[in-house]
Amino acid sequence: MQNAEYSCEYGSLKFYALCGFGGVLSCGLTHTAVVPLDLVKCRMQVDPQKYKSIFNGFSVTVKEDGVRGLAKGWAPTFIGYSMQGLCKFGFYEVFKILYGNMLGEENAYLWRTSLYLAASASAEFFADIALAPMEAAKVRIQTQPGYANTLRQALPKMFGEEGIWAFYKGVAPLWMRQIPYTMMKFACFERTVEALYKYVVPKPRSECSKAEQLVVTFIAGYIAGVFCAIVSHPADSVVSVLNKEKGSSASQVLVRLGFRGVWKGLFARIIMIGTLTALQWFIYDSVKVYFRLPRPPPPEMPESLKKKLGLTE
């Protein structure tokens, strides 16, 4: 199927490798860019008395640590989310093709939403194992004053105190937060793209320029991001508190925060995650365009299924 238009075949090793590279750029760059916002959000969740609102949080942080204080935790963020992006996007493409082949063409179309959900959940399971150590270090650096200022200080200290467990004790709450989030992010994105081309964009995707296609990607990414933020916010609040307190369990934290407590900081997170998700899909798709990777159009009903349902003449 290889033709001059594409640099490699869909589902080949080179295809997966470049998708993984797209994931590294898309997650690593975007998460590092919003470190200041993330830092203030984490501090608001962990110490709401001191950091009352986003603007208040920014001013308190700058007053105490200077403008450089806003970049605290950038290194574990960059390394952790680059590795997470590699696994998330790379494995998503792998599992999407794997599960699709297992289902067969007709079922893969009929059950496509379930296929996106299953493939993204499987990919995120591995992506979180890659992310967990850096996420644990990041939260320590950002929310425990005087614990460590850099990744080089934090890692040996955490290992010395709690051993290897220090890096992975957050992996179960991470799964709770990230797997629903990623399932929403991928399935919602795929279906929104499909709907935009079907109902909003006046011409089929094959007639859209690359730039027009990337605009659709961005819009669908933003819409998916808003849903993502809502779905994963309660777990996000729990993760932030858990990493700060030694010895409390997720269920204890949940009970203590209560219904209102877990929704604290949601508006900030909608703006942050919406923009993030839009940019991530935009960067990921741009990498695919740049390296001339095959980008299958939105799914259409297979001919064999049309015949079965009597939709063809």
LUMVEXKE-889747 format. One record per residue: x, y, z of N, C-alpha, C in turn. Coordinates in steps of 0.001 Angstrom, whole numbers, plus 500000, padded with zeros to 6 digits. Example, Ala and Ser with C-alpha at 12.3 -4.5 7.8 and 13.67 -1.06 7.14 Angstrom:
LUMVEXKE-889747
513190494310507800512300495500507800513200496700507800;512850497750507080513670498940507140512900500030507870;
***
This chain:
LUMVEXKE-889747
500826498790500000500000500000500000500861501261500000;502156501041500146503055502190500237503039502968498922;502831504263499007502953505079497801503798506304498107;504049507100497074504988508215497220504505509249498235;503185509252498471502618510265499360503065510053500809;503283508787501204503606508467502593505053508021502738;505615508261503938507015507878504152507121506446504675;506005505870505140506051504500505646504653503899505604;504568502612505903503271501947505857502537502079507187;501208502139507116500386502218508316500584500951509142;500994501118510420501181499955511273502572499336511192;503494499969510443504870499459510401505630499958511636;506815499378511872507619499798513030507991501271512943;508346501720511744508713503132511569507517504024511901;506324503580511500505098504336511794504912504492513305;505049503371514038504883503429515493505966504294516146;507195504171515656508303504938516239508065506440516077;507627506843514879507394508269514646506153508763515400;505148507903515554503988508257516380504429508475517828;505308507586518304505849507735519653506608509036519811;507392509396518779508150510653518805507180511841518834;506097511741518050505066512781518082504478512918519478;504293511774520148503777511778521512504731512438522501;506028512176522337507056512805523186506956514322523082;506943514824521830506873516273521629505554516823522168;504454516137521842503154516710522173502942516777523684;503302515720524425503097515755525879504214516494526612;505456516223526232506599516838526919506576518358526840;506369518885525633506402520341525443505217521030526121;504010520474525913502830521166526451502809521159527971;503132520021528578503096519968530044504169520857530657;505332520934530002506394521793530528505999523258530397;505296523595529319504884524990529107503931525485530191;503121524589530753502142525038531752502571524720533181;503876524460533392504369524193534747503929525253535767;504026526563535450503620527549536461502159527380536882;501277527159535910499858526984536216499643525710537039;500355524654536653500229523379537347500734523489538791;501831524219538955502415524433540276501416525129541199;500797526197540703499826526937541513498605526061541808;498158525275540806497010524377540999497302523354542098;498489522735542045498859521738543065498916522362544449;499454523578544518499566524236545819498197524632546357;497300525051545466495930525368545902495231524128546464;495488522971545836494834521740546288495393521278547630;496695521501547821497362520969549002497288521945550189;497318523261549906497326524260550975496386525422550645;495054525156550663494104526191550225494066527430551127;494549527283552387494565528464553266495554529506552744;496701528996552284497764529905551863497583530381550425;497142529452549558496962529795548142495468529785547840;494853530977547888493387531028547877492788530927546486;493414531567545504492890531523544140494079531455543193;493777531342541909494881531260540945495765532499541013;495120533689540963495916534923540937496652535115542247;495942534842543344496567534920544656497729533934544742;497516532722544227498565531703544238499809532144543488;499587532751542308500724533255541532501483534323542310;500732535286542905501427536394543568502169535928544817;501562535015545578502241534488546771503532533753546367;503444532936545299504605532177544833505737533105544387;505371534130543599506387535063543095507007535861544241;506154536254545208506646537013546357507685536198547130;507419534907547306508311534077548121509533533575547367;509326533104546138510416532436545421510906533196544190;510327534377543928510694535103542712510061534445541492;510263535034540327509663534497539099510209533094538806;511472532859539176512057531531538928511334530440539700;510721530836540818509972529871541632508815529240540873;508326529946539847507196529424539072507593528240538188;508896528105537955509346527008537077509752525764537874;509511525797539172509883524652540016509239523373539509;510033522339539387509484521061538950509427520889537439;510103521783536685510024521662535212510740520407534701;511847520015535351512620518874534828511861517543534946;511343517208536150510574515955536214509330516009535319;508750517216535161507588517345534280507978516999532846;509080517593532385509492517371530995509856515906530736;510671515329531629511109513943531423509926512984531580;509144513187532656508028512285532933506986512285531830;506598513482531387505531513544530388506011513215528987;507305513367528729507833512906527436507728511386527361;508091510719528458508011509251528483506559508802528434;505707509554529135504290509211529125503711509382527715;504097510456527030503594510725525684504026509663524692;505280509234524834505811508171523975504932506926524083;504628506521525320503835505306525546502366505527525183;501845506697525563500416506955525363500046506943523884;500733507750523089500387507833521667500909506642520877;502129506216521195502707505075520483501884503810520683;501598503487521951500827502268522233499370502396521797;498840503624521806497460503795521336497341503325519884;498294503750519054498260503338517640498429501817517527;499321501257518364499549499809518348498258499058518715;497650499446519848496465498727520324495254498955519425;495171500155518838494046500445517952494064499482516760;495259499280516199495388498371515054495221496915515505;495843496581516646495765495212517179494314494802517462;493611495637518239492221495314518587491326495363517350;491608496307516454490825496418515223490925495154514388;492136494614514291492332493370513539491645492192514225;491644492215515557490987491136516298489470491142516047;488902492344515935487458492464515748487031492184514307;487921492482513367487534492401511952486925493720511503;486939493951510192486601495275509652485204495770510064;484208494886509949482836495346510215482635495698511688;483071494792512580482900495050514011483732496241514477;484926496392513891485782497519514264485082498837513946;484264498825512882483504500046512566482323500212513528;481553499149513699480353499230514540480700499559515992;481815498969516462482208499133517865483350500134518001;483430501106517085484641501942517071484850502743518354;483752503203518983483938503952520235484568503054521304;484070501828521415484643500875522381486093500554522045;486390500505520744487757500249520294488685501378520746;488247502636520562489070503779521005489251503740522512;488177503404523245488250503366524713489216502281525177;489109501094524562489962499974524977491424500238524632;491676500757523427493059500998522993493715502078523858;492961503151524162493557504229524957493772503807526408;492839503011526957493008502536528333494241501634528434;494420500749527453495584499855527458496880500648527363;496891501660526492498102502469526302498423503244527575;497393503805528211497611504635529382498103503816530573;497690502557530637498150501679531711499685501662531739;500293501501530561501759501483530476502356502878530604;501661503865530046502179505232530088502326505733531525;501391505334532400501450505800533788502596505178534566;502936503945534217504078503303534878505351504085534520;505395504591533288506549505390532858506562506762533528;505370507290533801505259508647534360505434508701535882;504973507651536580504839507694538046506047508247538826;507286507756538551508415508243539357508604509754539249;508456510297538034508673511728537839507532512561538429;506323512035538336505160512731538911505322512838540430;505800511753541057506006511770542509507050512823542890;508134512878542126509191513860542406508679515282542189;507906515471541135507379516803540805506518517353541945;505597516509542455504697516979543510505485517320544781;506518516499545084507373516802546251508052518167546089;508661518372544915509411519606544678508481520817544738;507257520650544211506356521800544100505624522117545398;505285521091546183504378521347547310505000521184548693;506219520633548791506841520514550121507980521521550234;507723522641550914508753523676551008510026523116551652;511157523400551028512432522977551599512765521520551392;511906520760550698512217519334550500513358519169549512;513188519728548332514223519683547297513879520727546256;514894521333545661514626522349544643514764521808543234;515534520733543075515766520193541740515534518687541756;515420518141540559515240516702540398516447515950540956;517634516499540747518867515835541214518908515727542731;518269516696543414518201516609544884517083515652545319;515962515697544586514765514968545024514922513453544915;515457512958543786515482511507543553516243510731544625;517519511095544904518241510322545938517576510438547317;517015511610547614516381511811548922515158510904549076;514315510841548010513125509991548060513520508528548181;514538508136547426514992506749547451515535506387548837;516283507325549429516851507115550761515775506951551819;514689507727551709513634507699552731512722506477552601;512285506189551382511234505179551221511586504068550236;512812504082549694513183503050548722512448503226547402;512440502175546605511876502252545249510368502509545287;509709502114546393508269502291546549507861503761546457;508755504657546897508465506094546872508034506545545474;508605505895544453508354506338543078507084505740542491;506635504640543070505485503957542472504246503915543360;504328504517544569503143504428545438501989505229544839;502309506168543959501253506977543344500689506385542068;501120505173541690500719504677540369499239504284540320;498689503733541412497263503379541403496359504617541311;496603505651542155495817506876541959496043507510540576;497260507377540048497523507897538697496630507184537683;496548505869537803495655505113536913494218505606537053;493792505829538311492423506318538552492180507655537857;493206508491537851493046509820537269493250509795535768;494299509092535317494714509203533921493975508270532967;493559507082533450492924506155532502491557506681532051;490671507124532989489411507723532510489686508951531640;490689509732532044491048510954531319491470510629529885;492344509634529743492851509291528409491776508638527549;490930507809528162489841507196527407488943508291526845;488643509276527685487826510407527252488554511190526167;489857511414526388490635512243525471490678511652524062;490910510347523974491040509726522652489682509460522007;488755508861522765487457508510522175486681509771521808;486692510747522714485962511985522467486581512715521268;487902512719521190488578513369520062488204512693518740;488309511373518706488042510643517456486612510869516980;485658510790517912484257510958517523483941512417517164;484604513373517836484375514787517517484910515119516131;486090514595515808486645514801514466485663514263513417;485183513070513686484235512433512763482993513315512588;482458513802513715481253514635513672481509515976512976;482674516572513234482989517859512605483030517726511086;483686516662510593483747516476509139482371516163508563;481560515493509365480249515068508866479250516228508851;479235517031509936478166518022510097478614519479509979;479895519769510222480322521171510311481161521593509108;482200520811508799483085521173507687482324520939506371;482288521976505502481432521866504306481936520917503216;483170520414503347483673519514502303484360518318502939;484477517188502216485120516002502815486588516254503149;487124515443504070488486515684504539489507515621503418;489275514732502447490243514569501357490411515863500556;489396516751500594489490518013499853490006519154500722;490172518916502027490699519958502914492224520010502811;492775521210502884494238521323502905494754520812504247;496079520582504314496688520118505577496399521108506697;496494522417506378496260523437507410494818523374507922;493868523206507001492464523125507409492230521891508276;492872520793507904492737519570508699493272519778510113;494372520539510229494963520758511555494090521678512410;493340522586511776492397523421512532491289522549513125;490777521611512315489755520675512813490325519871513986;491577519423513848492255518696514925492256519518516209;492603520807516085492715521683517253491362521852517950;490322522114517154488982522319517727488489521045518424;488648519919517745488210518645518340488994518376519622;490282518714519618491122518532520797490634519353521971;490212520591521701489752521460522787488455520918523399;487524520516522509486249519975522985486497518729523841;487379517845523356487702516636524116488310517006525469;489145518048525475489834518467526695488897518899527804;487830519607527438486861520066528441486223518870529148;485836517866528367485246516662528967486265515928529831;487498515877529350488577515221530109488734515826531486;488757517150531541489011517854532798487943517494533817;486688517479533377485582517207534293485658515769534822;485903514829533904485923513413534270487018513089535289;488176513737535154489319513301535962489617514213537146;488835515278537320489207516249538356489176515728539790;488118514994540199488112514504541588489357513680541927;489738512776541013490923511953541270492180512809541328;492214513871540505493379514751540497493563515424541856;492459515865542452492530516485543782493080515497544800;492623514243544721493061513213545667494563512932545510;495036512826544245496453512549543988497337513634544599;496943514901544427497759515996544946497888515925546466;496781515635547153496818515565548620497596514328549088;497379513200548390498016511928548770499534512007548764;500084512598547681501539512632547563502162513489548657;501389514443549178501932515318550210501913514635551568;500872513846551833500719513245553168501186511798553167;502137511494554019502535510090554148501476509358554962;501143508161554524500323507297555365498816507422555292;498278508323554426496812508291554314496424507607552997;495251506983552993494836506249551797493892507117550967;493713506713549698492876507480548782491457507651549332;490908506560549916489523506650550389489392507603551580;490419507631552449490384508564553583490383510013553088;491249510276552106491345511635551559490019512043550925;489417511110550186488139511384549510487060511790550510;486963511006551586485953511291552612486203512660553233;487474512971553476487796514229554144487549515441553233;487871515292551955487667516419551033486168516670550803;485392515602550762483956515738550544483637516136549116;482324516237548823481888516487547448482381517831546917;482290518876547740482704520194547258484213520285547121;484909519653548068486368519728548083487028519171546830;486470518075546304487129517445545153486959518263543864;485988519197543853485782520001542635486515521331542689;487286521564543764488052522806543872489030522953542715;489091524145542142490059524391541067489653523826539717;488355523470539554487925522857538284488001523825537104;487568525072537330487546526025536210488947526221535628;489913526382536535491313526540536105491731525329535294;491288524154535759491731522943535103491073522767533732;489825523237533582489160523156532277489927523987531252;490297525216531664491062526078530748492398525422530422;493059524912531468494383524337531282494318523082530424;493412522143530776493354520868530067492785521042528655;491834521959528504491282522220527173492372522679526217;493110523684526656494196524216525828495264523155525596;495618522456526689496635521401526596496266520328525586;495037519822525711494613518719524853494569519168523399;494072520388523181494028520931521819495441521013521244;496372521549522036497760521679521563498416520326521347;498120519376522247498722518051522107498292517386520812;497011517405520520496541516797519276497098517542518076;497186518869518204497698519690517109499165519338516817;499982519255517879501404518920517700501543517499517153;500766516582517730500839515176517320500489515022515840;499415515667515421499011515591514018500004516309513104;500562517422513602501563518153512804502799517298512556;503211516544513583504353515640513427504020514591512359;502788514069512399502378513085511393502410513694509986;501945514942509872501958515622508571503399515837508105;504237516309509046505625516640508703506390515419508208;506209514289508882506932513066508490506177512244507437;505098512834506911504290512177505873503835510782506307;503293510698507532502762509424508008501348509247507469;500941508001507208499564507787506777498579508216507874;497613509046507514496591509467508481495236509070507930;494743507902508337493481507421507764492362508436507987;491469508619506995490348509543507162489383509021508222;488429509862508663487441509379509642486769508109509120;486465507183510034485986505863509609484668505941508837;484555505110507831483297505009507086482836503560507129;481547503385506935481002502038506994481590501166505884;482137499975506245482692499088505218481609498679504214;482017498507502953481072498140501875480269496894502242;480974495877502815480306494605503124479143494816504092;479332495791505012478297496056506009477123496800505368;477456497724504452476398498449503730475501497456503007;476123496484502365475341495451501613474420494706502571;474987494302503741474193493555504721472978494359505181;473208495648505374472128496484505900471232497013504789;471551496603503549470735497011502408470824498497502104;472020499079502357472184500519502104472741500803500715;473158499753499997473700499981498656472645499538497638;472741500168496474471776499809495427472097498422494899;
***
